[in-house]
């Protein structure tokens, strides 16, 4: 009889993503963790024009971008980039 694999209890961590874009009216965080869905992680702008979104993610490496007023933006605080279909 085959052995059943036990599910690993991987702890998720809160990750807060930010984008300084005071001129933007709408920003969404999109990535492979939400299937690049524009509606899953809308961000909120504070009084200083910084957009923020906290997400719970298991440890790992993720591809993501910000969509600000319909325009793709890389994370200026992340120097690791990879090519994908959204470049």
N, CA, C and O atoms as a CHARMM CRD file, in Angstrom:
* protein
*
  348
    1    1 UNK  N      0.83000  -1.18200   0.00000 PROA 1      0.00000
    2    1 UNK  CA     0.00000   0.00000   0.00000 PROA 1      0.00000
    3    1 UNK  C      0.87800   1.25100   0.00000 PROA 1      0.00000
    4    1 UNK  O      1.82100   1.32600   0.78800 PROA 1      0.00000
    5    2 UNK  N      0.60000   2.23300  -0.85600 PROA 2      0.00000
    6    2 UNK  CA     1.42500   3.44800  -0.87800 PROA 2      0.00000
    7    2 UNK  C      1.23100   4.27000   0.39100 PROA 2      0.00000
    8    2 UNK  O      0.14800   4.32000   0.97400 PROA 2      0.00000
    9    3 UNK  N      2.30600   4.90000   0.78600 PROA 3      0.00000
   10    3 UNK  CA     2.25900   5.76900   1.96000 PROA 3      0.00000
   11    3 UNK  C      1.59000   7.08000   1.61400 PROA 3      0.00000
   12    3 UNK  O      1.77000   7.62200   0.52400 PROA 3      0.00000
   13    4 UNK  N      0.82400   7.57300   2.54800 PROA 4      0.00000
   14    4 UNK  CA     0.19500   8.88600   2.35000 PROA 4      0.00000
   15    4 UNK  C      1.19100   9.96000   2.72800 PROA 4      0.00000
   16    4 UNK  O      1.88900   9.84800   3.73600 PROA 4      0.00000
   17    5 UNK  N      1.25300  10.99000   1.92500 PROA 5      0.00000
   18    5 UNK  CA     2.12700  12.10800   2.24100 PROA 5      0.00000
   19    5 UNK  C      1.44700  12.99200   3.26300 PROA 5      0.00000
   20    5 UNK  O      0.27300  13.33700   3.13000 PROA 5      0.00000
   21    6 UNK  N      2.20100  13.35000   4.27800 PROA 6      0.00000
   22    6 UNK  CA     1.67100  14.26800   5.27600 PROA 6      0.00000
   23    6 UNK  C      1.77500  15.68300   4.74500 PROA 6      0.00000
   24    6 UNK  O      2.76900  16.05500   4.12100 PROA 6      0.00000
   25    7 UNK  N      0.75300  16.45700   4.99400 PROA 7      0.00000
   26    7 UNK  CA     0.77900  17.85900   4.59100 PROA 7      0.00000
   27    7 UNK  C      1.69100  18.61500   5.54600 PROA 7      0.00000
   28    7 UNK  O      1.55300  18.52900   6.76700 PROA 7      0.00000
   29    8 UNK  N      2.61600  19.34900   4.96700 PROA 8      0.00000
   30    8 UNK  CA     3.49500  20.16200   5.79200 PROA 8      0.00000
   31    8 UNK  C      2.75000  21.40700   6.22300 PROA 8      0.00000
   32    8 UNK  O      2.05000  22.04200   5.43400 PROA 8      0.00000
   33    9 UNK  N      2.91100  21.73900   7.47700 PROA 9      0.00000
   34    9 UNK  CA     2.26600  22.93100   8.01000 PROA 9      0.00000
   35    9 UNK  C      3.22600  24.10800   7.82800 PROA 9      0.00000
   36    9 UNK  O      4.01100  24.42700   8.72100 PROA 9      0.00000
   37   10 UNK  N      3.15100  24.73800   6.67500 PROA 10     0.00000
   38   10 UNK  CA     4.02900  25.85600   6.35000 PROA 10     0.00000
   39   10 UNK  C      3.40100  27.13900   6.87100 PROA 10     0.00000
   40   10 UNK  O      2.26700  27.47700   6.53200 PROA 10     0.00000
   41   11 UNK  N      4.14800  27.83700   7.69200 PROA 11     0.00000
   42   11 UNK  CA     3.62700  29.08600   8.24600 PROA 11     0.00000
   43   11 UNK  C      3.70600  30.19400   7.20800 PROA 11     0.00000
   44   11 UNK  O      4.72000  30.37700   6.53500 PROA 11     0.00000
   45   12 UNK  N      2.63000  30.91100   7.10500 PROA 12     0.00000
   46   12 UNK  CA     2.61800  32.06900   6.20900 PROA 12     0.00000
   47   12 UNK  C      3.12400  33.27700   6.97500 PROA 12     0.00000
   48   12 UNK  O      3.01200  33.35000   8.19900 PROA 12     0.00000
   49   13 UNK  N      3.67500  34.21000   6.24600 PROA 13     0.00000
   50   13 UNK  CA     4.18900  35.43800   6.84000 PROA 13     0.00000
   51   13 UNK  C      3.49900  36.63600   6.21000 PROA 13     0.00000
   52   13 UNK  O      3.14900  36.63200   5.03000 PROA 13     0.00000
   53   14 UNK  N      3.31600  37.65300   7.02700 PROA 14     0.00000
   54   14 UNK  CA     2.74100  38.89700   6.51900 PROA 14     0.00000
   55   14 UNK  C      3.84600  39.68000   5.80400 PROA 14     0.00000
   56   14 UNK  O      4.90000  39.96800   6.37000 PROA 14     0.00000
   57   15 UNK  N      3.56700  40.00800   4.55300 PROA 15     0.00000
   58   15 UNK  CA     4.49300  40.79200   3.73800 PROA 15     0.00000
   59   15 UNK  C      3.75300  42.04900   3.31700 PROA 15     0.00000
   60   15 UNK  O      2.66900  41.96900   2.73900 PROA 15     0.00000
   61   16 UNK  N      4.32800  43.20400   3.60200 PROA 16     0.00000
   62   16 UNK  CA     3.70500  44.46700   3.21900 PROA 16     0.00000
   63   16 UNK  C      4.43600  45.03900   2.01900 PROA 16     0.00000
   64   16 UNK  O      5.63400  45.31600   2.07500 PROA 16     0.00000
   65   17 UNK  N      3.70000  45.21100   0.94100 PROA 17     0.00000
   66   17 UNK  CA     4.24500  45.75600  -0.29600 PROA 17     0.00000
   67   17 UNK  C      3.87100  47.23100  -0.36800 PROA 17     0.00000
   68   17 UNK  O      2.75600  47.61200  -0.01000 PROA 17     0.00000
   69   18 UNK  N      4.79800  48.05500  -0.82700 PROA 18     0.00000
   70   18 UNK  CA     4.54500  49.49200  -0.93900 PROA 18     0.00000
   71   18 UNK  C      5.00600  50.00800  -2.29600 PROA 18     0.00000
   72   18 UNK  O      5.93300  49.47800  -2.90900 PROA 18     0.00000
   73   19 UNK  N      4.33200  51.05200  -2.73800 PROA 19     0.00000
   74   19 UNK  CA     4.71000  51.73900  -3.97200 PROA 19     0.00000
   75   19 UNK  C      4.42400  53.22000  -3.78100 PROA 19     0.00000
   76   19 UNK  O      3.29900  53.61000  -3.46800 PROA 19     0.00000
   77   20 UNK  N      5.44400  54.03300  -3.96900 PROA 20     0.00000
   78   20 UNK  CA     5.25800  55.48200  -3.89100 PROA 20     0.00000
   79   20 UNK  C      4.76300  55.96900  -5.24900 PROA 20     0.00000
   80   20 UNK  O      5.50100  55.96200  -6.23400 PROA 20     0.00000
   81   21 UNK  N      3.50900  56.38900  -5.28500 PROA 21     0.00000
   82   21 UNK  CA     2.89000  56.86300  -6.52800 PROA 21     0.00000
   83   21 UNK  C      1.76600  57.82900  -6.17500 PROA 21     0.00000
   84   21 UNK  O      0.59200  57.49800  -6.34600 PROA 21     0.00000
   85   22 UNK  N      2.11100  59.03100  -5.68100 PROA 22     0.00000
   86   22 UNK  CA     1.07900  59.97400  -5.24700 PROA 22     0.00000
   87   22 UNK  C      0.14600  60.42000  -6.36800 PROA 22     0.00000
   88   22 UNK  O     -0.97800  60.84400  -6.10100 PROA 22     0.00000
   89   23 UNK  N      0.59700  60.32900  -7.61700 PROA 23     0.00000
   90   23 UNK  CA    -0.21800  60.77000  -8.75300 PROA 23     0.00000
   91   23 UNK  C     -1.24900  59.73400  -9.17000 PROA 23     0.00000
   92   23 UNK  O     -2.18500  60.05600  -9.90100 PROA 23     0.00000
   93   24 UNK  N     -1.09200  58.49100  -8.71600 PROA 24     0.00000
   94   24 UNK  CA    -1.98200  57.40800  -9.14600 PROA 24     0.00000
   95   24 UNK  C     -3.34100  57.47700  -8.45300 PROA 24     0.00000
   96   24 UNK  O     -3.45200  57.87700  -7.29400 PROA 24     0.00000
   97   25 UNK  N     -4.36200  57.07700  -9.19300 PROA 25     0.00000
   98   25 UNK  CA    -5.71900  57.01000  -8.64400 PROA 25     0.00000
   99   25 UNK  C     -6.08000  55.59700  -8.19200 PROA 25     0.00000
  100   25 UNK  O     -6.94200  55.41800  -7.33200 PROA 25     0.00000
  101   26 UNK  N     -5.41300  54.58300  -8.77700 PROA 26     0.00000
  102   26 UNK  CA    -5.72500  53.19600  -8.46000 PROA 26     0.00000
  103   26 UNK  C     -4.48300  52.34600  -8.67100 PROA 26     0.00000
  104   26 UNK  O     -3.81900  52.45100  -9.70300 PROA 26     0.00000
  105   27 UNK  N     -4.16500  51.49500  -7.68000 PROA 27     0.00000
  106   27 UNK  CA    -3.01200  50.59500  -7.77900 PROA 27     0.00000
  107   27 UNK  C     -3.42100  49.22000  -7.26600 PROA 27     0.00000
  108   27 UNK  O     -4.10400  49.10100  -6.24900 PROA 27     0.00000
  109   28 UNK  N     -2.99600  48.18800  -7.98100 PROA 28     0.00000
  110   28 UNK  CA    -3.21600  46.80600  -7.56400 PROA 28     0.00000
  111   28 UNK  C     -1.89100  46.07300  -7.52700 PROA 28     0.00000
  112   28 UNK  O     -1.00200  46.32500  -8.34100 PROA 28     0.00000
  113   29 UNK  N     -1.76900  45.16700  -6.57600 PROA 29     0.00000
  114   29 UNK  CA    -0.61500  44.27700  -6.48200 PROA 29     0.00000
  115   29 UNK  C     -0.99300  42.99000  -7.19700 PROA 29     0.00000
  116   29 UNK  O     -1.98200  42.34300  -6.85200 PROA 29     0.00000
  117   30 UNK  N     -0.19800  42.62400  -8.19800 PROA 30     0.00000
  118   30 UNK  CA    -0.51200  41.43900  -8.98400 PROA 30     0.00000
  119   30 UNK  C      0.72200  40.56400  -9.08100 PROA 30     0.00000
  120   30 UNK  O      1.84100  41.06100  -9.20500 PROA 30     0.00000
  121   31 UNK  N      0.50700  39.23900  -9.02200 PROA 31     0.00000
  122   31 UNK  CA     1.64200  38.33600  -9.11000 PROA 31     0.00000
  123   31 UNK  C      1.22000  36.89000  -9.22600 PROA 31     0.00000
  124   31 UNK  O      0.03500  36.56700  -9.32000 PROA 31     0.00000
  125   32 UNK  N      2.23000  36.01900  -9.21600 PROA 32     0.00000
  126   32 UNK  CA     1.92300  34.59900  -9.33300 PROA 32     0.00000
  127   32 UNK  C      1.22100  34.05900  -8.09600 PROA 32     0.00000
  128   32 UNK  O      0.63400  32.97900  -8.15500 PROA 32     0.00000
  129   33 UNK  N      1.26100  34.77200  -6.98500 PROA 33     0.00000
  130   33 UNK  CA     0.57800  34.34800  -5.76400 PROA 33     0.00000
  131   33 UNK  C     -0.92300  34.61700  -5.81000 PROA 33     0.00000
  132   33 UNK  O     -1.66500  34.09500  -4.97900 PROA 33     0.00000
  133   34 UNK  N     -1.38500  35.42900  -6.77300 PROA 34     0.00000
  134   34 UNK  CA    -2.82400  35.67800  -6.92000 PROA 34     0.00000
  135   34 UNK  C     -3.28700  35.49800  -8.37000 PROA 34     0.00000
  136   34 UNK  O     -4.30300  36.04800  -8.79500 PROA 34     0.00000
  137   35 UNK  N     -2.49900  34.70500  -9.11200 PROA 35     0.00000
  138   35 UNK  CA    -2.80600  34.39700 -10.50800 PROA 35     0.00000
  139   35 UNK  C     -2.94000  35.65600 -11.36500 PROA 35     0.00000
  140   35 UNK  O     -3.71600  35.68700 -12.32000 PROA 35     0.00000
  141   36 UNK  N     -2.17800  36.69000 -11.01600 PROA 36     0.00000
  142   36 UNK  CA    -2.15400  37.95500 -11.75100 PROA 36     0.00000
  143   36 UNK  C     -3.54400  38.57300 -11.87600 PROA 36     0.00000
  144   36 UNK  O     -3.89100  39.15400 -12.90400 PROA 36     0.00000
  145   37 UNK  N     -4.32400  38.44000 -10.82400 PROA 37     0.00000
  146   37 UNK  CA    -5.69500  38.95100 -10.81600 PROA 37     0.00000
  147   37 UNK  C     -5.71300  40.38700 -10.29200 PROA 37     0.00000
  148   37 UNK  O     -5.28200  40.64900  -9.16900 PROA 37     0.00000
  149   38 UNK  N     -6.20400  41.30000 -11.09700 PROA 38     0.00000
  150   38 UNK  CA    -6.21800  42.71800 -10.74600 PROA 38     0.00000
  151   38 UNK  C     -7.14100  43.02400  -9.56700 PROA 38     0.00000
  152   38 UNK  O     -6.95100  44.02500  -8.87500 PROA 38     0.00000
  153   39 UNK  N     -8.13300  42.17700  -9.33600 PROA 39     0.00000
  154   39 UNK  CA    -9.11600  42.44500  -8.27900 PROA 39     0.00000
  155   39 UNK  C     -8.76300  41.85200  -6.91900 PROA 39     0.00000
  156   39 UNK  O     -9.39300  42.20500  -5.92100 PROA 39     0.00000
  157   40 UNK  N     -7.78900  40.97300  -6.85000 PROA 40     0.00000
  158   40 UNK  CA    -7.49500  40.26100  -5.61000 PROA 40     0.00000
  159   40 UNK  C     -6.82700  41.12800  -4.54300 PROA 40     0.00000
  160   40 UNK  O     -7.18300  41.03600  -3.36900 PROA 40     0.00000
  161   41 UNK  N     -5.87100  41.96200  -4.92900 PROA 41     0.00000
  162   41 UNK  CA    -5.11700  42.75900  -3.95700 PROA 41     0.00000
  163   41 UNK  C     -5.07200  44.24500  -4.33200 PROA 41     0.00000
  164   41 UNK  O     -4.01200  44.76100  -4.68400 PROA 41     0.00000
  165   42 UNK  N     -6.21000  44.92800  -4.25800 PROA 42     0.00000
  166   42 UNK  CA    -6.16300  46.38100  -4.46800 PROA 42     0.00000
  167   42 UNK  C     -5.39800  47.01800  -3.30900 PROA 42     0.00000
  168   42 UNK  O     -5.47000  46.54700  -2.17400 PROA 42     0.00000
  169   43 UNK  N     -4.67400  48.07900  -3.60200 PROA 43     0.00000
  170   43 UNK  CA    -3.85500  48.73200  -2.58000 PROA 43     0.00000
  171   43 UNK  C     -4.54300  50.01300  -2.10700 PROA 43     0.00000
  172   43 UNK  O     -5.41000  50.55700  -2.79000 PROA 43     0.00000
  173   44 UNK  N     -4.13800  50.48100  -0.92500 PROA 44     0.00000
  174   44 UNK  CA    -4.68700  51.72300  -0.36500 PROA 44     0.00000
  175   44 UNK  C     -3.58200  52.75800  -0.24600 PROA 44     0.00000
  176   44 UNK  O     -2.45000  52.45400   0.13000 PROA 44     0.00000
  177   45 UNK  N     -3.95000  54.00300  -0.58200 PROA 45     0.00000
  178   45 UNK  CA    -2.98600  55.10600  -0.56200 PROA 45     0.00000
  179   45 UNK  C     -3.08500  55.85400   0.75700 PROA 45     0.00000
  180   45 UNK  O     -4.17900  56.16200   1.22900 PROA 45     0.00000
  181   46 UNK  N     -1.91300  56.14900   1.35800 PROA 46     0.00000
  182   46 UNK  CA    -1.91800  56.95900   2.57500 PROA 46     0.00000
  183   46 UNK  C     -1.78200  58.44500   2.20300 PROA 46     0.00000
  184   46 UNK  O     -1.70700  58.78900   1.02400 PROA 46     0.00000
  185   47 UNK  N     -1.75000  59.30900   3.20200 PROA 47     0.00000
  186   47 UNK  CA    -1.71700  60.75700   2.97000 PROA 47     0.00000
  187   47 UNK  C     -0.44500  61.22600   2.26200 PROA 47     0.00000
  188   47 UNK  O     -0.43500  62.29100   1.64500 PROA 47     0.00000
  189   48 UNK  N      0.61400  60.44100   2.35000 PROA 48     0.00000
  190   48 UNK  CA     1.88200  60.80400   1.70400 PROA 48     0.00000
  191   48 UNK  C      1.99800  60.27000   0.27500 PROA 48     0.00000
  192   48 UNK  O      3.02700  60.45400  -0.37500 PROA 48     0.00000
  193   49 UNK  N      0.94600  59.61100  -0.21300 PROA 49     0.00000
  194   49 UNK  CA     0.96300  59.10100  -1.58200 PROA 49     0.00000
  195   49 UNK  C      1.62700  57.74900  -1.72700 PROA 49     0.00000
  196   49 UNK  O      1.99000  57.34900  -2.83300 PROA 49     0.00000
  197   50 UNK  N      1.79200  57.03200  -0.61100 PROA 50     0.00000
  198   50 UNK  CA     2.38400  55.69600  -0.65200 PROA 50     0.00000
  199   50 UNK  C      1.25800  54.66900  -0.59800 PROA 50     0.00000
  200   50 UNK  O      0.42600  54.68300   0.31000 PROA 50     0.00000
  201   51 UNK  N      1.24900  53.79000  -1.57400 PROA 51     0.00000
  202   51 UNK  CA     0.24900  52.72700  -1.65700 PROA 51     0.00000
  203   51 UNK  C      0.76800  51.52200  -0.89700 PROA 51     0.00000
  204   51 UNK  O      1.94600  51.18300  -1.01100 PROA 51     0.00000
  205   52 UNK  N     -0.10000  50.86000  -0.11200 PROA 52     0.00000
  206   52 UNK  CA     0.31200  49.71300   0.69200 PROA 52     0.00000
  207   52 UNK  C     -0.69600  48.57400   0.58000 PROA 52     0.00000
  208   52 UNK  O     -1.89600  48.78500   0.40400 PROA 52     0.00000
  209   53 UNK  N     -0.16200  47.36300   0.69000 PROA 53     0.00000
  210   53 UNK  CA    -1.00000  46.16800   0.77200 PROA 53     0.00000
  211   53 UNK  C     -0.23200  45.09300   1.52900 PROA 53     0.00000
  212   53 UNK  O      0.89900  44.76500   1.17200 PROA 53     0.00000
  213   54 UNK  N     -0.84400  44.54800   2.56900 PROA 54     0.00000
  214   54 UNK  CA    -0.25900  43.43900   3.31000 PROA 54     0.00000
  215   54 UNK  C     -0.88600  42.14600   2.80800 PROA 54     0.00000
  216   54 UNK  O     -2.10600  42.04700   2.67700 PROA 54     0.00000
  217   55 UNK  N     -0.04800  41.16300   2.53100 PROA 55     0.00000
  218   55 UNK  CA    -0.51300  39.84900   2.08400 PROA 55     0.00000
  219   55 UNK  C      0.15000  38.77900   2.93900 PROA 55     0.00000
  220   55 UNK  O      1.26000  38.96500   3.43700 PROA 55     0.00000
  221   56 UNK  N     -0.54200  37.66200   3.10300 PROA 56     0.00000
  222   56 UNK  CA    -0.00100  36.51800   3.83100 PROA 56     0.00000
  223   56 UNK  C      0.52200  35.51700   2.80300 PROA 56     0.00000
  224   56 UNK  O     -0.23000  35.03400   1.95600 PROA 56     0.00000
  225   57 UNK  N      1.82500  35.21000   2.88600 PROA 57     0.00000
  226   57 UNK  CA     2.45000  34.31600   1.92000 PROA 57     0.00000
  227   57 UNK  C      3.36100  33.31800   2.63300 PROA 57     0.00000
  228   57 UNK  O      4.01900  33.67000   3.61200 PROA 57     0.00000
  229   58 UNK  N      3.40300  32.08300   2.15000 PROA 58     0.00000
  230   58 UNK  CA     4.40700  31.15700   2.67100 PROA 58     0.00000
  231   58 UNK  C      5.78700  31.59800   2.18100 PROA 58     0.00000
  232   58 UNK  O      5.88300  32.25900   1.14700 PROA 58     0.00000
  233   59 UNK  N      6.84900  31.24900   2.89600 PROA 59     0.00000
  234   59 UNK  CA     8.18800  31.61900   2.43400 PROA 59     0.00000
  235   59 UNK  C      8.42500  31.11600   1.01500 PROA 59     0.00000
  236   59 UNK  O      7.97700  30.02900   0.64900 PROA 59     0.00000
  237   60 UNK  N      9.11900  31.89900   0.23600 PROA 60     0.00000
  238   60 UNK  CA     9.40100  31.50500  -1.13900 PROA 60     0.00000
  239   60 UNK  C      9.76000  32.69500  -1.99100 PROA 60     0.00000
  240   60 UNK  O      9.95900  33.80500  -1.49700 PROA 60     0.00000
  241   61 UNK  N      9.83800  32.44400  -3.26900 PROA 61     0.00000
  242   61 UNK  CA    10.19000  33.45900  -4.25200 PROA 61     0.00000
  243   61 UNK  C      8.97200  33.69000  -5.13900 PROA 61     0.00000
  244   61 UNK  O      8.34100  32.73700  -5.59500 PROA 61     0.00000
  245   62 UNK  N      8.64700  34.94300  -5.37900 PROA 62     0.00000
  246   62 UNK  CA     7.43400  35.27600  -6.12300 PROA 62     0.00000
  247   62 UNK  C      7.72500  36.29600  -7.21400 PROA 62     0.00000
  248   62 UNK  O      8.60900  37.14200  -7.07700 PROA 62     0.00000
  249   63 UNK  N      6.96100  36.19800  -8.30500 PROA 63     0.00000
  250   63 UNK  CA     6.98900  37.21500  -9.35000 PROA 63     0.00000
  251   63 UNK  C      5.77800  38.11100  -9.13200 PROA 63     0.00000
  252   63 UNK  O      4.67200  37.62900  -8.88800 PROA 63     0.00000
  253   64 UNK  N      5.99800  39.41300  -9.22100 PROA 64     0.00000
  254   64 UNK  CA     4.89200  40.35300  -9.00900 PROA 64     0.00000
  255   64 UNK  C      5.22300  41.68200  -9.66400 PROA 64     0.00000
  256   64 UNK  O      6.37600  41.97500  -9.98100 PROA 64     0.00000
  257   65 UNK  N      4.18800  42.47200  -9.85600 PROA 65     0.00000
  258   65 UNK  CA     4.29400  43.84600 -10.34500 PROA 65     0.00000
  259   65 UNK  C      3.12900  44.63300  -9.78400 PROA 65     0.00000
  260   65 UNK  O      2.16200  44.07100  -9.26900 PROA 65     0.00000
  261   66 UNK  N      3.24100  45.94000  -9.89500 PROA 66     0.00000
  262   66 UNK  CA     2.14200  46.82200  -9.53700 PROA 66     0.00000
  263   66 UNK  C      1.47100  47.28400 -10.82600 PROA 66     0.00000
  264   66 UNK  O      2.13400  47.51800 -11.83700 PROA 66     0.00000
  265   67 UNK  N      0.15600  47.41100 -10.77400 PROA 67     0.00000
  266   67 UNK  CA    -0.58500  47.97800 -11.89600 PROA 67     0.00000
  267   67 UNK  C     -1.17400  49.29500 -11.40900 PROA 67     0.00000
  268   67 UNK  O     -2.14500  49.30900 -10.65300 PROA 67     0.00000
  269   68 UNK  N     -0.57800  50.40100 -11.84700 PROA 68     0.00000
  270   68 UNK  CA    -0.98400  51.73800 -11.40900 PROA 68     0.00000
  271   68 UNK  C     -1.66100  52.45400 -12.56900 PROA 68     0.00000
  272   68 UNK  O     -1.03000  52.76200 -13.58000 PROA 68     0.00000
  273   69 UNK  N     -2.94300  52.71100 -12.40900 PROA 69     0.00000
  274   69 UNK  CA    -3.72700  53.39300 -13.44800 PROA 69     0.00000
  275   69 UNK  C     -3.52700  52.74100 -14.81800 PROA 69     0.00000
  276   69 UNK  O     -3.37700  53.43000 -15.82700 PROA 69     0.00000
  277   70 UNK  N     -3.52600  51.40900 -14.83900 PROA 70     0.00000
  278   70 UNK  CA    -3.41400  50.67100 -16.09000 PROA 70     0.00000
  279   70 UNK  C     -2.00900  50.50400 -16.62400 PROA 70     0.00000
  280   70 UNK  O     -1.82800  49.91000 -17.68700 PROA 70     0.00000
  281   71 UNK  N     -1.00400  51.01000 -15.91800 PROA 71     0.00000
  282   71 UNK  CA     0.38500  50.91500 -16.36900 PROA 71     0.00000
  283   71 UNK  C      1.17600  50.00500 -15.42400 PROA 71     0.00000
  284   71 UNK  O      1.10300  50.15500 -14.20400 PROA 71     0.00000
  285   72 UNK  N      1.93400  49.05700 -15.99700 PROA 72     0.00000
  286   72 UNK  CA     2.77100  48.17900 -15.18600 PROA 72     0.00000
  287   72 UNK  C      3.92400  48.94800 -14.57500 PROA 72     0.00000
  288   72 UNK  O      4.53200  49.80200 -15.22000 PROA 72     0.00000
  289   73 UNK  N      4.21900  48.63200 -13.31300 PROA 73     0.00000
  290   73 UNK  CA     5.37200  49.23600 -12.63600 PROA 73     0.00000
  291   73 UNK  C      6.12100  48.16000 -11.87500 PROA 73     0.00000
  292   73 UNK  O      5.52700  47.33600 -11.17900 PROA 73     0.00000
  293   74 UNK  N      7.43400  48.18400 -12.02200 PROA 74     0.00000
  294   74 UNK  CA     8.27400  47.31100 -11.21900 PROA 74     0.00000
  295   74 UNK  C      8.38200  47.87800  -9.81200 PROA 74     0.00000
  296   74 UNK  O      8.12700  49.06200  -9.59000 PROA 74     0.00000
  297   75 UNK  N      8.75500  47.04100  -8.88100 PROA 75     0.00000
  298   75 UNK  CA     8.99300  47.47300  -7.50900 PROA 75     0.00000
  299   75 UNK  C     10.37600  48.11900  -7.45200 PROA 75     0.00000
  300   75 UNK  O     11.37500  47.41900  -7.61800 PROA 75     0.00000
  301   76 UNK  N     10.46700  49.43200  -7.22300 PROA 76     0.00000
  302   76 UNK  CA    11.77300  50.09100  -7.20400 PROA 76     0.00000
  303   76 UNK  C     12.65100  49.65000  -6.02700 PROA 76     0.00000
  304   76 UNK  O     13.85500  49.90400  -6.02100 PROA 76     0.00000
  305   77 UNK  N     12.05400  48.99700  -5.04300 PROA 77     0.00000
  306   77 UNK  CA    12.82500  48.52700  -3.88300 PROA 77     0.00000
  307   77 UNK  C     13.35500  47.10700  -4.08600 PROA 77     0.00000
  308   77 UNK  O     14.07000  46.59000  -3.22800 PROA 77     0.00000
  309   78 UNK  N     13.01800  46.47800  -5.19500 PROA 78     0.00000
  310   78 UNK  CA    13.44300  45.11000  -5.46300 PROA 78     0.00000
  311   78 UNK  C     14.33400  45.11100  -6.69600 PROA 78     0.00000
  312   78 UNK  O     13.87800  45.43000  -7.79400 PROA 78     0.00000
  313   79 UNK  N     15.59500  44.75800  -6.51900 PROA 79     0.00000
  314   79 UNK  CA    16.53200  44.78900  -7.65100 PROA 79     0.00000
  315   79 UNK  C     16.55700  43.47300  -8.42500 PROA 79     0.00000
  316   79 UNK  O     17.24600  43.37500  -9.44000 PROA 79     0.00000
  317   80 UNK  N     15.82000  42.46100  -7.96600 PROA 80     0.00000
  318   80 UNK  CA    15.74400  41.18400  -8.68300 PROA 80     0.00000
  319   80 UNK  C     14.57400  41.21600  -9.66700 PROA 80     0.00000
  320   80 UNK  O     13.41600  41.31800  -9.26200 PROA 80     0.00000
  321   81 UNK  N     14.88400  41.13000 -10.94700 PROA 81     0.00000
  322   81 UNK  CA    13.86600  41.14000 -11.99200 PROA 81     0.00000
  323   81 UNK  C     13.99600  39.88100 -12.82600 PROA 81     0.00000
  324   81 UNK  O     15.09000  39.33600 -12.97000 PROA 81     0.00000
  325   82 UNK  N     12.89400  39.42300 -13.36800 PROA 82     0.00000
  326   82 UNK  CA    12.93000  38.32200 -14.31400 PROA 82     0.00000
  327   82 UNK  C     11.94100  38.62600 -15.43200 PROA 82     0.00000
  328   82 UNK  O     10.92600  39.28800 -15.21600 PROA 82     0.00000
  329   83 UNK  N     12.24600  38.14100 -16.61500 PROA 83     0.00000
  330   83 UNK  CA    11.35400  38.35900 -17.74600 PROA 83     0.00000
  331   83 UNK  C     10.13000  37.46200 -17.61400 PROA 83     0.00000
  332   83 UNK  O     10.23200  36.30000 -17.22000 PROA 83     0.00000
  333   84 UNK  N      8.98300  38.01500 -17.94900 PROA 84     0.00000
  334   84 UNK  CA     7.75300  37.22700 -17.99400 PROA 84     0.00000
  335   84 UNK  C      6.83400  37.85500 -19.03600 PROA 84     0.00000
  336   84 UNK  O      7.21400  38.82400 -19.69300 PROA 84     0.00000
  337   85 UNK  N      5.66100  37.32500 -19.18600 PROA 85     0.00000
  338   85 UNK  CA     4.75700  37.81000 -20.23800 PROA 85     0.00000
  339   85 UNK  C      4.23200  39.21300 -19.96900 PROA 85     0.00000
  340   85 UNK  O      3.58700  39.79500 -20.84100 PROA 85     0.00000
  341   86 UNK  N      4.48600  39.77600 -18.79000 PROA 86     0.00000
  342   86 UNK  CA     4.00700  41.10800 -18.45500 PROA 86     0.00000
  343   86 UNK  C      5.09000  42.17300 -18.60600 PROA 86     0.00000
  344   86 UNK  O      4.87100  43.32500 -18.23400 PROA 86     0.00000
  345   87 UNK  N      6.25000  41.81100 -19.14400 PROA 87     0.00000
  346   87 UNK  CA     7.33900  42.77800 -19.28900 PROA 87     0.00000
  347   87 UNK  C      7.02900  43.76500 -20.37300 PROA 87     0.00000
  348   87 UNK  O      7.83200  44.65900 -20.64200 PROA 87     0.00000
